[in-house]
């Protein structure tokens, strides 16, 4: 990936359309998705794959929460 800024507007558009701009609603959906990983049959993903996928979703959730908290403070 190059050093240019990424255009993240598709994510913003998704949050606006599917969660009516509610970042907390979006993070709740991420939480539910992470929780659901525990109910996928164990042989579907290796433990490492499951851990890595949950980690990515948790990092995304934390980034969105940071945006939410910064927006709330401003």
Legacy VTK file of the C-alpha trace (Angstrom):
# vtk DataFile Version 3.0
C-alpha trace
ASCII
DATASET POLYDATA
POINTS 74 float
0.000 0.000 0.000
1.328 3.438 -0.805
1.506 6.426 1.525
-1.527 8.151 -0.020
-4.565 8.591 2.205
-7.225 5.958 1.776
-10.739 6.887 0.737
-12.840 5.453 3.553
-16.078 7.032 2.378
-17.615 3.627 1.452
-17.423 2.623 5.128
-18.981 5.921 6.148
-21.717 5.454 3.557
-22.392 1.930 4.848
-22.719 3.187 8.434
-25.068 5.962 7.277
-27.274 3.659 5.195
-27.339 0.531 7.348
-27.013 2.004 10.841
-28.519 5.453 10.229
-25.161 6.994 11.154
-25.279 5.429 14.609
-21.730 4.340 15.416
-22.867 2.553 18.576
-25.282 0.455 16.531
-22.411 -0.465 14.218
-20.167 -1.479 17.141
-22.987 -3.569 18.608
-23.230 -5.429 15.303
-19.489 -6.042 15.410
-19.830 -7.396 18.966
-22.588 -9.777 17.846
-20.483 -10.930 14.909
-17.518 -11.651 17.170
-19.816 -13.532 19.560
-21.197 -15.624 16.679
-17.693 -16.847 15.852
-17.949 -18.971 19.000
-20.833 -20.946 17.471
-19.238 -21.776 14.133
-18.200 -25.450 14.084
-14.646 -25.753 15.382
-13.394 -27.489 12.224
-14.502 -24.576 10.007
-11.511 -22.407 10.970
-8.299 -23.129 12.783
-7.926 -21.593 16.226
-5.451 -19.103 14.785
-7.807 -18.097 11.953
-10.664 -17.612 14.400
-8.435 -15.568 16.714
-7.144 -13.417 13.831
-10.653 -12.716 12.492
-11.922 -11.745 15.935
-8.865 -9.552 16.419
-9.521 -7.662 13.171
-13.146 -7.084 14.139
-12.168 -5.924 17.642
-9.616 -3.492 16.205
-12.259 -2.133 13.826
-14.677 -1.753 16.735
-12.075 0.098 18.805
-11.336 2.465 15.903
-15.033 3.217 15.442
-15.454 3.789 19.180
-12.539 6.220 19.101
-14.258 8.119 16.280
-17.505 8.107 18.267
-15.832 9.410 21.436
-13.919 12.107 19.548
-17.118 13.186 17.785
-18.946 13.294 21.113
-16.212 15.498 22.676
-16.326 18.015 19.801
LINES 1 75
74 0 1 2 3 4 5 6 7 8 9 10 11 12 13 14 15 16 17 18 19 20 21 22 23 24 25 26 27 28 29 30 31 32 33 34 35 36 37 38 39 40 41 42 43 44 45 46 47 48 49 50 51 52 53 54 55 56 57 58 59 60 61 62 63 64 65 66 67 68 69 70 71 72 73
